[in-house]
């Protein structure tokens, strides 16, 4: 689970959040 969170959190910190369609959706699943 932590690995999955990193996959969604890292891009946001890197400023590539545009590549991910609404990260809050997968984050809410945890």
C-alpha positions as CSV (number, residue, x, y, z in Angstrom):
1,X,0.0,0.0,0.0
2,X,2.8,2.4,0.9
3,X,4.4,1.8,-2.6
4,X,1.0,2.7,-4.2
5,X,0.8,5.9,-2.1
6,X,4.4,6.9,-3.2
7,X,3.4,6.4,-6.8
8,X,0.6,9.0,-6.5
9,X,2.4,11.3,-4.0
10,X,5.8,11.6,-5.8
11,X,4.3,13.0,-9.1
12,X,2.4,15.6,-7.1
13,X,5.6,16.8,-5.4
14,X,7.5,16.7,-8.7
15,X,4.8,19.0,-10.2
16,X,3.6,16.3,-12.6
17,X,0.2,16.1,-11.1
18,X,-1.2,17.0,-14.5
19,X,-0.3,13.4,-15.6
20,X,-2.5,11.9,-12.9
21,X,-6.2,12.3,-13.1
22,X,-7.4,13.4,-9.7
23,X,-5.0,11.5,-7.2
24,X,-7.6,11.9,-4.3
25,X,-9.6,9.1,-5.8
26,X,-7.0,6.3,-5.2
27,X,-5.9,7.9,-2.0
28,X,-9.4,7.7,-0.6
29,X,-9.4,4.0,-1.3
30,X,-6.9,3.5,1.4
